[in-house]
Amino acid sequence: MVILQLCCIAVITAICSFILKSHKSELVPLCLTAGGIIMFLFAFDYLTESIEFLRSFSETTGIDNKVVRLIFKIIGIGFLIELTASSIKELGFEGVADKLILCGKIIIFVVAIPVLSSTYKIIVSLIKLA
């Protein structure tokens, strides 16, 4: 049901932008931005359920909260970079968007190093148990 609602918001945003394009083209970026924000806020409510599940999962399994926070940070960085790059591409600046995506990948790599280290420690401890 949420997917259908998101698709409807996207279609309405696209139609409004198409109509504005011929009458007031300077309002098209604002319309697209508003539609994107509405879609993001719509999906954000749906995301809170998943976050709560992962929080209880980490408590049950004994995974360190720092690792879970880092994973959420990585996912958030990815979403934010993708949203921003898409918006920049819509404005016609593909080169800037591509550079932003590259920088985002570098940041994600750097942020992910502690997660890799933690995974390595878990694997070593499991090998010692065997």
VOPAGU-2260 file (C-alpha; in pm, 1 decimal, decimal comma):
REM VOPAGU-2260
SITE   aa  ch    i         X         Y         Z
SITE  MET   A    0       0,0       0,0       0,0
SITE  VAL   A    1     284,6     239,9      85,4
SITE  ILE   A    2     450,5     167,3    -248,8
SITE  LEU   A    3     131,3     255,4    -435,0
SITE  GLN   A    4     101,5     582,8    -243,9
SITE  LEU   A    5     465,5     671,0    -315,6
SITE  CYS   A    6     414,3     597,3    -685,5
SITE  CYS   A    7     104,7     819,2    -690,2
SITE  ILE   A    8     297,6    1105,2    -527,9
SITE  ALA   A    9     575,2    1061,1    -786,3
SITE  VAL   A   10     329,2    1063,6   -1076,8
SITE  ILE   A   11     148,2    1370,7    -941,9
SITE  THR   A   12     482,4    1548,0    -897,7
SITE  ALA   A   13     584,9    1461,3   -1253,7
SITE  ILE   A   14     252,7    1577,5   -1398,9
SITE  CYS   A   15     262,7    1904,7   -1204,3
SITE  SER   A   16     621,7    1961,9   -1317,3
SITE  PHE   A   17     525,6    1890,6   -1677,2
SITE  ILE   A   18     238,8    2140,5   -1661,3
SITE  LEU   A   19     456,8    2402,4   -1491,7
SITE  LYS   A   20     729,5    2352,1   -1750,6
SITE  SER   A   21     520,4    2515,9   -2021,6
SITE  HIS   A   22     374,0    2795,6   -1805,8
SITE  LYS   A   23     622,7    2883,2   -1530,1
SITE  SER   A   24     943,8    2689,3   -1591,2
SITE  GLU   A   25    1122,2    2857,8   -1300,5
SITE  LEU   A   26     889,6    2675,4   -1057,3
SITE  VAL   A   27     972,4    2326,3   -1186,4
SITE  PRO   A   28    1274,9    2272,2    -954,1
SITE  LEU   A   29    1063,9    2380,6    -656,5
SITE  CYS   A   30     785,3    2141,4    -754,2
SITE  LEU   A   31    1030,5    1853,4    -794,5
SITE  THR   A   32    1196,0    1933,6    -462,5
SITE  ALA   A   33     860,2    1951,3    -283,8
SITE  GLY   A   34     754,1    1617,8    -433,8
SITE  GLY   A   35    1082,6    1459,7    -331,4
SITE  ILE   A   36    1048,3    1586,2      24,5
SITE  ILE   A   37     690,2    1458,2      49,3
SITE  MET   A   38     798,8    1115,8     -76,5
SITE  PHE   A   39    1091,1    1108,1     165,4
SITE  LEU   A   40     870,3    1197,9     462,5
SITE  PHE   A   41     618,7     935,2     355,6
SITE  ALA   A   42     886,4     666,5     342,3
SITE  PHE   A   43    1042,3     786,7     668,0
SITE  ASP   A   44     737,9     674,1     869,6
SITE  TYR   A   45     769,0     330,8     714,3
SITE  LEU   A   46    1139,7     318,4     797,9
SITE  THR   A   47    1090,2     364,5    1173,3
SITE  GLU   A   48     940,9      14,7    1204,7
SITE  SER   A   49    1251,8    -138,7    1048,6
SITE  ILE   A   50    1479,6      62,4    1276,2
SITE  GLU   A   51    1294,5     -62,7    1581,9
SITE  PHE   A   52    1329,2    -423,3    1460,6
SITE  LEU   A   53    1702,8    -384,3    1401,9
SITE  ARG   A   54    1747,2    -227,8    1744,1
SITE  SER   A   55    1579,3    -523,3    1916,4
SITE  PHE   A   56    1771,8    -764,1    1690,7
SITE  SER   A   57    2104,3    -612,2    1794,5
SITE  GLU   A   58    2010,9    -637,7    2162,7
SITE  THR   A   59    1907,3   -1001,9    2123,2
SITE  THR   A   60    2217,3   -1108,9    1932,6
SITE  GLY   A   61    2461,9    -903,5    2137,7
SITE  ILE   A   62    2593,9    -703,1    1844,7
SITE  ASP   A   63    2758,8    -381,8    1963,1
SITE  ASN   A   64    2534,1     -75,2    1929,6
SITE  LYS   A   65    2823,9     118,6    1775,7
SITE  VAL   A   66    2825,7    -119,0    1479,3
SITE  VAL   A   67    2451,1     -83,1    1429,7
SITE  ARG   A   68    2480,7     296,5    1446,9
SITE  LEU   A   69    2759,5     290,8    1189,6
SITE  ILE   A   70    2549,3      77,7     956,8
SITE  PHE   A   71    2261,6     325,1     988,5
SITE  LYS   A   72    2503,5     610,5     926,6
SITE  ILE   A   73    2630,3     438,9     610,5
SITE  ILE   A   74    2275,6     381,7     485,5
SITE  GLY   A   75    2183,5     742,9     564,3
SITE  ILE   A   76    2488,8     875,0     380,7
SITE  GLY   A   77    2400,0     662,8      78,6
SITE  PHE   A   78    2039,0     782,0      73,8
SITE  LEU   A   79    2133,2    1146,0     121,3
SITE  ILE   A   80    2399,0    1136,5    -149,8
SITE  GLU   A   81    2164,5     962,2    -392,7
SITE  LEU   A   82    1880,2    1207,4    -326,4
SITE  THR   A   83    2106,8    1508,8    -363,7
SITE  ALA   A   84    2280,0    1374,8    -674,8
SITE  SER   A   85    1945,3    1298,3    -839,7
SITE  SER   A   86    1823,9    1649,8    -767,5
SITE  ILE   A   87    2143,1    1798,3    -909,5
SITE  LYS   A   88    2113,1    1581,4   -1222,4
SITE  GLU   A   89    1756,4    1704,5   -1272,7
SITE  LEU   A   90    1890,7    2058,1   -1277,1
SITE  GLY   A   91    2131,5    1956,5   -1555,4
SITE  PHE   A   92    2460,6    1941,0   -1364,6
SITE  GLU   A   93    2554,7    1576,6   -1418,2
SITE  GLY   A   94    2927,0    1636,3   -1366,7
SITE  VAL   A   95    2871,5    1778,8   -1019,5
SITE  ALA   A   96    2633,6    1493,2    -935,1
SITE  ASP   A   97    2888,9    1232,8   -1045,6
SITE  LYS   A   98    3159,3    1393,7    -832,7
SITE  LEU   A   99    2921,7    1400,5    -535,4
SITE  ILE   A  100    2851,5    1028,9    -578,0
SITE  LEU   A  101    3224,7     952,6    -593,0
SITE  CYS   A  102    3289,0    1153,8    -276,2
SITE  GLY   A  103    2997,0     977,3    -107,5
SITE  LYS   A  104    3147,0     638,9    -191,5
SITE  ILE   A  105    3479,0     743,2     -41,3
SITE  ILE   A  106    3307,5     862,5     276,6
SITE  ILE   A  107    3108,5     539,0     301,2
SITE  PHE   A  108    3429,7     338,2     263,6
SITE  VAL   A  109    3600,0     531,5     542,8
SITE  VAL   A  110    3297,3     504,0     772,7
SITE  ALA   A  111    3269,7     128,1     700,9
SITE  ILE   A  112    3623,6      43,6     818,0
SITE  PRO   A  113    3521,4      -2,2    1186,2
SITE  VAL   A  114    3237,3    -232,3    1074,0
SITE  LEU   A  115    3487,0    -443,0     879,1
SITE  SER   A  116    3715,1    -452,5    1183,2
SITE  SER   A  117    3429,8    -563,9    1407,1
SITE  THR   A  118    3329,0    -832,8    1157,8
SITE  TYR   A  119    3688,0    -957,6    1149,2
SITE  LYS   A  120    3695,4    -982,4    1531,1
SITE  ILE   A  121    3370,4   -1178,6    1533,4
SITE  ILE   A  122    3500,1   -1421,7    1270,8
SITE  VAL   A  123    3827,4   -1473,6    1462,7
SITE  SER   A  124    3638,3   -1537,9    1786,4
SITE  LEU   A  125    3413,1   -1790,8    1611,4
SITE  ILE   A  126    3715,0   -1970,4    1465,4
SITE  LYS   A  127    3870,6   -1995,1    1812,6
SITE  LEU   A  128    3551,4   -2151,0    1946,8
SITE  ALA   A  129    3561,8   -2428,4    1686,7
